[in-house]
């Protein structure tokens, strides 16, 4: 499955962090999709988020206070 309108993938060390980050992105009006982390990314709780970085994204790590495992351009 492909998600052509998203340009960033982020995975987390815990599901709690993923849920918190999803809420932060949503409050900022940024479209986000939660899905299982691809097998190619080994360090993960099993959930990742896809989103469009854009100018409104700001610093997600600072906004949600999480230690994100990976932020990748997709």
C-alpha distances in whole Angstrom, upper triangle without the diagonal:
4,7,10,13,13,14,15,14,17,18,21,24,24,22,25,24,21,22,25,23,20,24,25,22,23,26,26,24,21,18,16,13,13,11,12,12,11,14,15,16,19,21,20,20,17,16,14,14,13,15,17,20,23,26,26,24,27,28,25,27,30,29,28,30,27,27,23,22,20,19,17,17,13
4,6,9,9,11,13,12,15,17,20,24,24,22,25,24,20,22,24,22,20,23,24,21,21,25,24,22,19,16,14,12,13,12,13,13,12,15,15,16,20,21,20,21,18,16,14,13,11,13,14,17,19,23,23,22,25,25,23,25,28,27,27,29,26,26,22,21,19,17,15,14,10
4,6,6,9,10,11,14,16,19,23,23,21,24,22,19,20,22,19,17,20,21,17,18,21,20,18,15,12,11,9,11,11,13,14,13,17,17,17,20,21,20,21,18,16,13,11,8,10,11,14,16,20,20,18,22,22,20,23,26,24,24,26,24,24,21,20,18,16,14,12,9
4,6,8,11,12,16,18,22,25,26,24,26,25,21,22,24,21,19,22,22,18,19,22,21,19,15,13,13,12,15,15,17,17,16,19,19,19,23,24,22,24,21,19,16,14,10,10,10,13,15,18,19,18,21,22,21,24,27,25,25,28,26,26,22,22,19,17,14,12,9
4,7,10,12,15,18,21,25,25,24,25,23,20,21,22,19,17,19,19,16,16,19,17,15,12,10,10,11,14,15,18,18,18,21,21,21,24,24,23,24,22,19,16,13,9,8,7,11,12,15,16,15,19,20,19,22,24,23,23,26,25,25,22,22,19,16,15,12,10
4,6,8,11,14,18,21,22,21,22,20,17,18,19,16,14,17,17,13,14,17,16,14,10,8,8,9,12,13,15,15,15,19,18,17,21,21,20,21,19,16,13,10,6,5,5,8,10,14,14,13,16,17,16,18,21,20,20,23,21,21,18,18,15,13,11,9,8
4,7,10,14,17,21,22,21,23,20,17,19,20,16,15,18,17,14,16,19,17,16,12,11,11,11,14,15,16,15,15,18,17,16,20,20,19,21,19,17,13,11,7,6,5,7,9,13,14,12,15,15,15,17,20,19,20,22,20,20,17,17,13,10,8,6,5
4,7,10,13,17,18,18,19,17,14,16,17,13,13,16,15,12,15,18,16,15,12,11,10,11,12,13,15,13,13,17,15,14,17,16,16,17,17,14,10,8,6,5,6,6,10,13,13,11,13,13,12,14,17,16,16,18,17,16,13,13,10,7,6,5,6
4,7,10,14,15,15,17,14,12,14,15,12,12,16,15,13,15,18,17,17,13,12,10,10,10,10,11,9,10,13,12,10,14,13,12,14,13,10,7,6,5,7,9,9,13,16,16,13,15,14,12,13,17,17,16,17,15,14,11,10,8,6,5,6,6
4,7,10,12,12,14,11,9,12,13,10,10,14,13,12,15,17,16,17,14,14,11,11,10,11,11,9,11,14,13,10,12,11,9,11,11,9,6,5,7,8,11,11,15,17,16,13,14,13,10,10,14,14,13,14,11,11,7,7,5,4,6,9,10
4,7,9,9,12,9,7,11,12,10,11,15,15,14,17,19,19,20,17,16,13,12,10,10,9,7,10,12,12,8,10,8,6,8,8,6,4,7,9,12,15,15,18,20,20,16,17,15,12,12,15,16,13,14,11,10,6,5,5,7,9,12,13
4,5,7,9,6,6,10,10,9,11,14,14,15,17,19,19,21,18,18,15,14,12,12,11,9,12,14,14,11,11,8,5,6,8,7,7,9,12,14,17,17,20,22,21,17,18,15,12,11,14,14,12,12,8,7,5,5,7,9,12,15,16
4,7,9,7,8,11,12,12,14,17,17,18,20,22,22,24,22,22,18,17,15,15,13,11,14,15,15,12,11,7,5,5,9,9,10,12,16,18,21,20,24,25,24,20,21,18,15,13,16,16,13,12,9,7,7,6,9,12,15,19,20
4,5,5,7,9,10,11,13,15,16,17,19,20,22,23,21,21,18,17,13,14,13,12,15,16,18,14,13,10,7,5,8,8,10,12,16,18,22,21,25,26,24,21,21,19,15,14,16,16,13,13,9,9,9,9,12,15,18,21,21
4,5,5,6,9,10,10,12,14,15,16,18,20,21,19,19,15,14,11,11,11,11,15,17,18,15,15,13,9,6,8,7,9,11,15,17,20,21,24,26,24,20,21,19,16,15,17,17,13,14,11,12,11,12,14,16,18,21,21
4,5,5,6,9,10,11,12,14,15,17,19,20,19,19,16,16,13,14,14,15,19,20,22,18,18,15,12,9,11,10,11,13,16,18,21,21,24,25,23,20,20,18,15,14,16,14,11,11,9,11,11,13,16,17,20,23,23
4,6,5,6,9,10,11,12,14,15,17,19,17,17,14,15,12,14,14,14,17,19,20,17,17,14,11,9,12,10,10,11,14,15,18,18,21,22,20,17,17,15,11,10,12,11,8,8,6,8,8,10,13,14,17,20,21
4,5,5,6,9,10,11,12,14,16,17,15,15,11,11,8,10,11,11,15,17,18,15,16,13,10,9,10,7,7,7,11,12,16,16,19,21,19,15,17,15,11,11,14,13,9,11,9,10,9,10,12,12,15,18,18
4,5,5,6,9,10,11,12,14,15,14,14,11,11,9,11,13,14,18,20,21,19,19,17,14,11,12,9,10,9,13,14,17,18,20,22,19,16,18,16,13,13,15,13,10,12,11,13,12,14,15,16,18,20,21
4,5,5,6,9,10,11,13,15,14,15,12,13,12,15,16,16,20,23,24,20,21,18,15,14,15,12,12,11,14,14,17,17,19,20,17,15,15,14,10,11,12,10,6,9,8,12,11,14,16,16,19,21,22
4,5,5,6,9,10,11,13,11,12,10,11,10,13,15,15,18,21,21,18,20,17,14,14,15,11,10,8,11,11,14,13,16,17,14,11,12,11,7,8,10,8,6,9,8,11,9,12,13,12,15,17,18
4,5,5,6,9,10,11,9,9,7,8,8,11,14,14,18,21,22,19,21,19,16,14,15,11,10,7,10,9,12,13,16,17,14,12,14,13,10,12,14,11,9,12,12,14,12,15,15,14,16,17,18
4,5,5,6,9,10,10,11,9,11,11,15,17,18,21,25,25,23,24,22,19,17,18,14,13,11,13,12,15,15,17,18,14,13,14,14,11,13,14,10,9,12,13,16,15,18,18,17,19,21,21
4,5,5,6,9,9,11,10,13,13,17,19,19,22,25,26,23,24,22,19,19,19,16,14,12,13,12,13,13,15,15,11,10,10,10,8,10,10,7,6,10,11,14,14,17,17,16,18,19,21
4,5,5,6,5,7,7,10,11,15,18,18,21,24,24,22,24,22,19,19,19,15,13,10,10,8,10,10,12,12,9,7,10,10,8,11,12,9,9,13,13,16,14,17,16,14,16,17,18
4,5,5,5,7,7,10,12,15,19,19,22,26,26,24,26,24,21,21,20,17,15,12,12,10,12,13,14,15,11,10,13,14,12,15,15,12,12,16,16,19,17,20,19,17,19,19,20
4,5,8,10,11,14,15,19,22,23,26,29,29,27,29,27,24,23,23,20,18,15,15,13,14,14,15,15,11,11,12,14,12,15,15,11,11,15,16,19,19,22,21,19,22,22,23
4,6,9,11,14,16,20,23,23,26,29,29,26,29,26,24,24,24,20,18,15,15,12,12,11,11,11,7,7,9,11,10,14,14,10,12,15,17,19,18,21,20,18,20,20,21
4,6,9,13,15,19,22,23,25,29,29,27,29,28,25,25,24,21,18,15,14,11,11,12,11,12,8,9,12,14,13,17,17,14,15,19,19,22,20,23,22,19,20,20,20
4,6,10,13,16,19,20,22,25,25,23,26,25,22,22,22,18,15,12,10,7,7,8,9,10,7,7,11,13,11,15,16,13,14,18,18,20,18,20,19,16,17,16,16
4,7,10,13,17,18,20,23,24,22,25,24,21,21,20,16,14,10,8,6,7,10,11,13,11,10,14,16,14,17,19,16,16,20,19,21,18,20,19,16,16,16,15
4,7,10,13,14,16,20,21,19,21,20,18,18,16,13,10,6,6,5,8,10,12,15,13,11,14,15,13,15,18,15,15,18,17,18,16,17,16,14,14,14,14
4,6,10,12,14,17,18,17,19,19,16,16,14,10,8,5,5,7,10,13,15,18,16,14,18,18,15,17,20,18,17,20,18,19,16,17,16,14,15,15,13
4,7,9,12,15,17,15,17,16,13,12,10,7,6,5,7,9,13,15,18,21,19,16,19,19,15,17,20,18,16,18,16,17,15,15,15,14,15,16,15
4,6,9,12,14,13,15,15,12,11,8,6,6,6,8,11,15,17,20,23,22,19,22,21,18,19,22,21,19,21,18,19,16,15,15,15,15,16,14
4,6,9,12,11,12,12,10,9,6,5,6,9,10,14,18,19,23,26,25,22,24,23,19,20,23,23,20,22,18,18,15,14,14,15,15,17,15
4,6,8,7,9,9,7,8,5,5,5,8,10,14,17,18,22,25,24,21,23,21,18,18,22,22,19,20,17,16,13,11,11,12,12,14,13
4,5,6,8,10,9,11,8,9,8,11,12,15,18,19,23,26,26,23,25,23,21,21,25,25,23,24,20,19,16,13,12,13,12,14,12
4,5,6,10,10,12,9,11,11,14,15,19,22,23,26,29,29,26,28,26,23,23,27,27,25,25,22,20,17,14,13,15,14,16,15
4,6,9,10,13,12,13,12,15,15,18,21,21,25,28,28,25,26,25,23,22,26,27,25,25,22,19,16,13,12,14,12,14,13
4,6,7,10,9,11,10,13,14,17,19,20,23,26,26,22,24,22,19,19,22,23,21,22,18,16,13,9,9,11,10,13,13
4,6,9,9,11,12,15,17,20,22,23,26,29,28,25,26,23,21,20,23,24,22,22,18,15,13,10,10,13,13,16,16
4,7,9,11,11,14,16,19,22,21,25,27,27,23,24,21,18,17,20,21,19,18,15,12,10,6,8,12,13,16,17
4,5,7,8,11,14,17,20,20,24,26,25,22,22,20,17,16,19,20,17,17,13,11,9,7,9,12,13,17,17
4,6,8,12,15,18,21,22,25,27,26,22,23,21,18,16,20,20,17,17,13,12,11,9,12,14,16,19,19
4,7,10,13,17,20,21,25,27,26,23,24,22,19,18,22,21,19,19,16,15,13,11,12,15,16,18,18
4,7,10,13,17,18,22,24,23,20,21,20,16,16,20,19,16,17,14,14,12,11,12,13,14,17,16
4,7,10,14,15,18,21,20,16,18,17,14,14,18,17,15,16,13,13,10,10,9,10,11,13,13
4,6,10,12,15,18,16,13,16,15,12,13,16,15,14,16,14,14,11,12,10,10,11,12,12
4,7,9,13,16,15,12,15,15,13,15,18,17,16,18,16,17,13,14,12,10,10,10,9
4,6,9,12,11,9,12,13,11,14,17,15,15,18,17,17,14,15,13,11,11,10,10
4,6,9,9,8,11,13,12,15,17,16,17,20,19,19,16,18,15,12,11,10,10
4,7,7,5,8,10,10,13,15,14,15,18,17,18,15,17,14,10,10,9,11
4,6,6,9,11,12,15,16,15,17,20,20,21,18,20,18,14,14,12,14
4,6,7,10,12,15,15,14,17,19,20,21,19,22,19,16,16,15,17
4,6,9,10,14,14,12,15,17,18,20,18,21,19,16,17,16,18
4,6,7,10,11,10,12,14,15,17,15,17,16,12,14,14,16
4,6,9,9,8,11,13,14,16,14,17,16,13,15,15,18
4,6,6,6,9,10,11,12,11,14,14,11,14,15,18
4,5,5,6,8,8,10,9,12,12,10,13,14,17
4,6,6,6,5,7,7,10,11,10,14,16,18
4,6,5,7,9,10,14,14,13,17,19,22
4,6,8,11,12,15,16,15,18,19,22
4,6,9,10,13,15,14,18,20,22
4,7,9,13,14,15,18,21,23
4,6,9,11,12,16,19,21
4,6,9,11,14,18,20
4,6,7,11,14,16
4,7,10,14,15
4,6,10,12
4,7,9
4,6
4
